[in-house]
Amino acid sequence: MDTSEEEIKAPKIRIREMGIDDLAPVFHIGEEVFTAEFSTSLYRTWDEYEIINLFSTDNELCLVAEVDEHIVGFALATTVEKPRSAWKYGYLTWLGVRKNMQHAGVGNRLFKEIVRRMEQTGVRMVIVDTAGDNVSAIRFFQKQGFDDMKEHVFLSMNLSRKAKTKPGKKKRPKSGRKSIVQKKKTPKRSSYA
């Protein structure tokens, strides 16, 4: 039996449509990959509602990758049709691969299958987004053929980092300026009433 070196190294990756029993494993892979360290300003939150919503509306675009019958990655996508537009857009919402399986071709296989399925439904343009500092994701998508990178400004405010004042104490305005909100003066009562 003659086996090439590439066949020995590359794991057997099976891509299939996600089933209801795959929701929990996909969720846990997302928890592993989409952490606060991954991106401190994720504008979408990785949670079970993301998966359930996409699975219930676009299940044909919810895929998992298996190696030896273990789920090692997933792709979740949707399509968008705008009124008065002949174009149908595909939006790859989430693509995640277990850390120990990254750079093994799993993401590449998931992406190719999502695009194939989108083309079958009439999609004319695929859209992805990622954080501007996620260099590995940008490289991955450029290798897939994305080349029209648009810059998008996204602002965030972390409310858990705001200074909290203690009850009963007033926060002093910065740099000696008077506060815009001033205490309302109550008129003194006259002794006539």
C-alpha positions in Angstrom: 0.0 0.0 0.0 1.5 3.3 -1.1 0.6 6.4 1.0 1.9 9.8 0.4 3.4 11.9 3.3 0.6 14.4 3.0 -2.1 11.8 3.6 -0.3 10.6 6.7 0.0 14.2 8.2 -3.4 15.5 7.3 -6.3 14.4 9.5 -9.4 13.0 7.9 -11.8 16.0 8.2 -15.5 15.4 7.6 -17.7 18.5 7.1 -21.4 18.1 7.7 -24.5 20.1 8.5 -24.9 20.8 12.2 -27.6 18.8 14.1 -29.4 19.6 17.3 -27.0 17.3 19.3 -24.1 19.4 18.1 -25.3 22.6 19.8 -23.4 22.0 23.1 -20.1 20.9 21.5 -20.2 23.9 19.2 -20.9 26.2 22.1 -18.0 24.9 24.1 -15.6 25.3 21.1 -16.7 28.9 20.8 -16.1 29.4 24.6 -12.6 28.1 24.0 -11.9 30.3 21.0 -13.9 33.5 21.5 -12.6 34.7 24.8 -12.0 38.1 26.2 -8.3 37.7 25.4 -9.2 36.8 21.8 -10.9 40.2 21.4 -11.6 42.6 24.2 -14.3 44.4 22.2 -16.3 41.7 20.6 -19.4 43.5 19.4 -21.3 40.3 19.3 -21.3 38.1 22.3 -20.6 34.4 22.0 -23.5 32.8 23.7 -26.0 30.0 23.2 -28.5 32.4 21.6 -26.2 33.1 18.7 -26.0 29.4 17.9 -29.7 28.7 18.4 -30.8 31.7 16.4 -28.6 30.8 13.4 -29.5 27.1 13.7 -33.2 27.8 13.7 -33.1 30.2 10.8 -30.3 29.1 8.5 -29.5 25.5 9.6 -28.2 24.6 6.1 -25.4 27.2 6.7 -24.5 25.8 10.1 -21.7 23.3 9.7 -19.4 21.3 11.9 -16.0 19.7 11.1 -15.3 16.3 12.6 -12.1 14.3 13.0 -12.5 10.8 14.3 -16.2 11.6 15.1 -15.2 14.4 17.4 -16.3 18.0 16.5 -13.2 20.1 16.1 -14.7 23.2 14.4 -17.8 24.9 13.1 -19.0 27.6 10.7 -22.2 29.6 11.2 -23.5 31.8 8.5 -26.6 33.5 7.2 -27.8 35.2 4.0 -29.1 38.7 3.7 -31.4 40.0 1.0 -32.0 43.8 0.7 -35.2 45.2 -0.6 -34.9 46.6 -4.1 -31.5 44.9 -4.7 -30.7 42.1 -7.1 -27.9 41.0 -4.8 -28.1 38.3 -2.2 -25.3 38.5 0.4 -23.8 35.7 2.5 -22.5 36.6 5.9 -20.1 34.3 7.7 -21.0 35.1 11.3 -18.7 32.7 13.2 -15.9 30.4 12.3 -14.2 28.5 15.1 -11.7 25.7 15.3 -10.3 24.1 18.4 -6.9 25.5 19.3 -5.1 22.2 18.9 -6.6 21.8 15.4 -5.9 25.2 14.0 -3.5 25.2 11.0 -4.6 21.7 10.1 -7.0 22.7 7.2 -10.2 22.6 9.3 -11.1 26.3 8.8 -10.2 26.1 5.1 -12.5 23.1 4.6 -15.4 24.7 6.6 -15.0 28.0 4.6 -15.0 26.2 1.2 -18.2 24.3 2.1 -20.0 27.4 3.4 -19.2 29.2 0.1 -20.3 26.3 -1.9 -23.7 26.2 -0.1 -24.1 30.0 -0.4 -23.5 29.8 -4.1 -26.2 27.2 -4.4 -28.7 29.6 -2.7 -27.8 32.5 -5.1 -25.4 34.4 -2.9 -23.3 36.9 -5.0 -21.1 38.3 -2.3 -19.7 36.9 0.9 -19.0 39.2 3.8 -16.9 38.5 6.9 -15.6 40.7 9.7 -13.0 40.5 12.4 -11.2 42.7 14.8 -8.6 44.9 13.2 -5.9 43.4 15.4 -6.8 39.8 14.6 -3.9 39.3 12.2 -4.3 35.5 11.9 -8.0 35.9 10.9 -7.2 38.6 8.4 -4.5 36.4 6.9 -6.8 33.5 6.8 -9.6 35.4 4.9 -7.1 37.0 2.5 -5.9 33.4 1.6 -9.5 32.6 0.9 -9.7 35.4 -1.6 -11.0 38.4 0.3 -9.2 41.5 -0.9 -11.5 44.4 -0.6 -10.8 45.3 3.1 -12.9 48.2 4.4 -12.1 49.9 7.6 -14.9 50.2 10.0 -14.8 52.2 13.2 -16.3 50.5 16.2 -16.4 52.1 19.6 -16.9 50.4 22.9 -17.2 51.3 26.5 -16.4 48.8 29.2 -18.9 49.6 32.0 -17.2 47.2 34.4 -14.2 49.5 34.5 -16.0 52.7 35.3 -15.1 54.2 38.6 -17.8 53.4 41.2 -18.7 55.9 43.8 -19.5 54.8 47.4 -23.0 55.5 48.6 -23.3 58.9 50.3 -20.1 60.3 48.8 -20.2 62.7 45.9 -17.8 62.3 43.0 -15.7 65.5 42.6 -15.6 66.9 39.1 -12.2 66.5 37.3 -9.7 69.3 37.0 -11.5 71.6 39.5 -14.4 72.4 37.2 -17.8 72.9 38.7 -20.2 70.1 38.1 -22.9 70.7 35.5 -25.4 69.3 37.8 -25.6 71.6 40.8 -27.5 71.0 44.0 -30.9 72.7 43.9 -31.2 75.4 46.5 -34.4 75.1 48.5 -35.8 78.4 49.7 -35.9 79.0 53.5 -39.3 78.8 55.0 -40.7 81.9 56.5 -42.1 81.9 60.0 -45.5 83.3 58.8 -47.1 80.1 57.7 
